[in-house]
Amino acid sequence: MTDWNSRYEIGDTPWEKGRPAPPLLEILERLGTDIWGDGRVLVPGCGTGHDVRALAATGLPPLGLDLAERAVELAKSHEPAGAEDYALGDFLDPAWREGKTFSALWEHTCYCAIHPTCRPDYAQACADLIVPGGCLIGVFFLTPNDPDEENQGPPFNSTIPELDERFAPWFEREHAWIPENAYPGREGKEWIAIYRRK
Ligand SMILES: C[S@@+](CC[C@H](N)C(=O)[O-])C[C@H]1O[C@@H](n2cnc3c(N)ncnc32)[C@H](O)[C@@H]1O
């Protein structure tokens, strides 16, 4: 089990790139903001919040959620970009999501961070939190590790059929493409998918 908070405390955060995910900026440029709906946008596993602030800068009201206290502290230490907010909590905990709804959810390196045995809980959380007609908008890490090696994560890889099957009980896939923009080293390893809540 990864101790995420300790990793932030000691600075062992190779995923921290100091800027928003290039595929997020690509989605915003290609599809605009309408697809995110007119309510709040949840960013689970937001880390230090670069994606949260990129969303806030467009006028959307995102909530960054992370279970690592230090990550939330670091996120809050940044100059606000708009109407963003941050919360400490566990996305997989049904108690956290009680009474909450969001018009969209942005997934980036949270799905690959949790153990694959918890993926049904991740999908259930998305289904519970996203309103009908809202979107799960994500960039998924298909091949973070050498495919010849055993996939010992995090990050844990995923496949397109696995993702489609995972979300199919509640969502219909509306868009998908390989991002043209990626952090160095992630080129061709990611997949953008937008699933709409039925
Ligand atoms: C690989 S890091 C990515 C952070 C951020 N998305 C980024 O790319 O910089 C995974 C993040 O997910 C958080 N996380 C893992 N499991 C979580 C959970 N169940 N609920 C909320 N956050 C979680 C970790 O604390 C960590 O900040």
The ligand as a Tripos MOL2 file, in Angstrom:
@<TRIPOS>MOLECULE
LIG
   27    29     1     0     0
SMALL
NO_CHARGES

@<TRIPOS>ATOM
      1 C1          0.4620    9.6330   -9.0580 C.3       1 LIG1
      2 S1         -0.1710   10.8790   -8.0070 S.3       1 LIG1
      3 C2         -0.8220   12.0360   -9.2100 C.3       1 LIG1
      4 C3         -1.1480   13.3890   -8.6390 C.3       1 LIG1
      5 C4         -1.6660   14.3840   -9.6910 C.3       1 LIG1
      6 N1         -2.8440   13.8790  -10.3790 N.3       1 LIG1
      7 C5         -0.5550   14.6840  -10.6750 C.2       1 LIG1
      8 O1         -0.5770   14.1230  -11.7770 O.co2     1 LIG1
      9 O2          0.3630   15.4390  -10.3140 O.co2     1 LIG1
     10 C6         -1.6320   10.0980   -7.3800 C.3       1 LIG1
     11 C7         -2.3830   10.9760   -6.4040 C.3       1 LIG1
     12 O3         -3.5900   10.3360   -6.0330 O.3       1 LIG1
     13 C8         -3.7650   10.4910   -4.6330 C.3       1 LIG1
     14 N2         -4.6620    9.3920   -4.2370 N.ar      1 LIG1
     15 C9         -4.4010    8.0610   -4.2730 C.ar      1 LIG1
     16 N3         -5.4740    7.3610   -3.8630 N.ar      1 LIG1
     17 C10        -6.4410    8.2850   -3.5720 C.ar      1 LIG1
     18 C11        -7.7690    8.1930   -3.0860 C.ar      1 LIG1
     19 N4         -8.3240    6.9940   -2.8220 N.pl3     1 LIG1
     20 N5         -8.4700    9.3210   -2.8780 N.ar      1 LIG1
     21 C12        -7.9010   10.5400   -3.1280 C.ar      1 LIG1
     22 N6         -6.6500   10.6910   -3.5930 N.ar      1 LIG1
     23 C13        -5.9240    9.5800   -3.8090 C.ar      1 LIG1
     24 C14        -2.3690   10.4390   -4.0680 C.3       1 LIG1
     25 O4         -2.2690   11.0110   -2.7910 O.3       1 LIG1
     26 C15        -1.6140   11.2240   -5.1280 C.3       1 LIG1
     27 O5         -1.6200   12.6140   -4.8620 O.3       1 LIG1
@<TRIPOS>BOND
     1     1     2 1
     2     2     3 1
     3     2    10 1
     4     3     4 1
     5     4     5 1
     6     5     6 1
     7     5     7 1
     8     7     8 2
     9     7     9 1
    10    10    11 1
    11    11    12 1
    12    11    26 1
    13    12    13 1
    14    13    14 1
    15    13    24 1
    16    14    15 ar
    17    14    23 ar
    18    15    16 ar
    19    16    17 ar
    20    17    18 ar
    21    17    23 ar
    22    18    19 1
    23    18    20 ar
    24    20    21 ar
    25    21    22 ar
    26    22    23 ar
    27    24    25 1
    28    24    26 1
    29    26    27 1
@<TRIPOS>SUBSTRUCTURE
     1 LIG1         1 GROUP 0 **** ****
